[in-house]
Amino acid sequence: MFRKWGKAATYDDGSGGESIDCRVIKDQEVGEFEEDERVRVPRVELNLLVSEVGVYCLETVVAFGGVEYAVRKMLSDDGVI
């Protein structure tokens, strides 16, 4: 799936080392309920393969399409960040 629909991106884990080239699948305007909210708020969801980028951390930044996105949380532990 990532080979077919994934777009080129870079992944910076915040360690100060080199950024990692990876592929990303983007879903925009995915609604979710925030913890203390009663309305859905828009968010951008970027799917990356853990096998390409390694361990997730809060300092992670994904650069994709000329925009940098800070990773706030991992949605599931299924091999995709």
Secondary structure, 3 states (H helix, E strand, C coil): CHHHHCEEEEEECCCCCCCEEEEEEEEECCCEECCCCCCEECCEEEECEHHHHCCCCCCCEEEECCEEEECCCCCCCCCEC
